[in-house]
Amino acid sequence: MATVKFINYKPADIYVHDGDVIEIPHQSNRSEKTVDIVIRGFPQLYWSSGKPWEVGNFWLATFALQVMRGGLSLDALVSRAYALRHYMAFLERVRMTWFWFPLVNKDKRCLFHYYHDLQGQLKRGEISYRSAKSRGKTAVNFYKAVLDYRLLSMNNDMFSELSLSEKVANLAGLERTIAVSKEQLKLRGAKDIIQRVEDGLVPLDYDVQDLILDIAFENCSPEVYLMLVLGFYTGMRVGTICDLRLLTLKYARPAGNGSFYYLSVGPSVGYAPVATKFGVNGDISIPAHVYDLLCSYVKSARRLKRAVRANKEDGQLVFLNKNGRSYCRKGRGSSSSVNSEVMNIRNIARQRGIQLSFKFHQTRATFGTNFVMENLDRPGVTLKAVIGMLKDMLLHTSERSTMTYIKYVQNHTAKAKWANEFYQRCKELQKKW
């Protein structure tokens, strides 16, 4: 099956001068000396045969400048790579080539075949509407880039097995396909009917939250257990949690009543920059007992042994893996090690007869909805105040994401009240009968 692999990519400008190829690496002047920029963990696509997909990798490389300058997160680029890998897997499964766009009979074009396949998966419930739409959009954007960069006609050797007429047919067929992409390359059917909050997440009930933490405490590493606690009780993303620094804890500011602390996070925190989505800077509220757990952990023999193996930079991280390295790749907002342990939690729950659909990011959704439920109807607390506080705590760039939590709670509260009233009326029918 097609795969995504990761490399250390060094962006450079390429010139040809007097027949010689000249490569000028992009450099950074942020440190005392100028150094070549290296994007670590840059995604690359490979077919099941082990051969790289040159055109797909070229498309990914066009985003290197955006990643380098912070306009696009590396994690977002990795998501695009995995979406395109899904398309590659489809092409291999049906034995089609990615450039098959005959001029006549649009239904035979590979992109239309892919959308039919996505539509089928959507109807069978094998994929969510959100995922199907994202994967289809990624494939369309890839082909738009193919046209923009004229990749179907730039290199004649690329299609040496095709005749000239077939090359023209492929190019013209692709142009026609993209021209009608908005109208005819569209997934039909309803969107996900389950109401969700930001990032398409579904919050968890208190009972499920307690179950996850109990399983994690008994079966997961102390690091992942504490990460889950931080997710449920602070709403931090896993990328931010994995990038917390010792100085982040040292300079935490206690609240007036001592019930919680403020942790300053973001790339602009001079004494300890911490990665956040979109590079937002702000203060995270952390309960005092959770803060004490973290302080106890960083002093533990387990963490000190891992720190000995770490380099100077990683040694300042709160959480280190067994090799003394960060749990997240630099520039990535996810962790394969954490995902593996979360999968183990789901498997253990299944062994207990409980079907648990849980992803780490749901800890953030759960924190947000819990905060709204506990404060929305509190006497003297206005809706505007709840929105403002939650926006700051979750480091949202706009109130639009924050409002998804408000609407979710309001909708589910209304449903609960209706269900209770409906149940009471049914009981009255029983009495009459």
Secondary structure as UniProt FT lines:
FT   STRAND          3..9
FT   STRAND          12..17
FT   TURN            18..19
FT   STRAND          20..25
FT   STRAND          27..28
FT   STRAND          35..36
FT   STRAND          39..46
FT   TURN            48..49
FT   HELIX           54..61
FT   TURN            62..63
FT   HELIX           64..69
FT   HELIX           74..94
FT   TURN            98..99
FT   HELIX           106..108
FT   HELIX           110..123
FT   TURN            124..125
FT   HELIX           129..148
FT   TURN            149..150
FT   HELIX           151..154
FT   HELIX           156..159
FT   TURN            160..161
FT   HELIX           164..179
FT   HELIX           181..184
FT   HELIX           198..200
FT   HELIX           206..219
FT   HELIX           222..234
FT   HELIX           238..242
FT   HELIX           246..250
FT   STRAND          253..254
FT   TURN            256..257
FT   STRAND          260..266
FT   TURN            267..268
FT   TURN            270..271
FT   HELIX           277..279
FT   STRAND          282..287
FT   HELIX           288..298
FT   HELIX           301..309
FT   TURN            312..313
FT   HELIX           314..316
FT   TURN            322..323
FT   TURN            330..331
FT   HELIX           336..351
FT   TURN            352..353
FT   TURN            360..361
FT   HELIX           362..375
FT   TURN            376..377
FT   TURN            379..380
FT   HELIX           383..393
FT   TURN            394..395
FT   HELIX           399..432
//
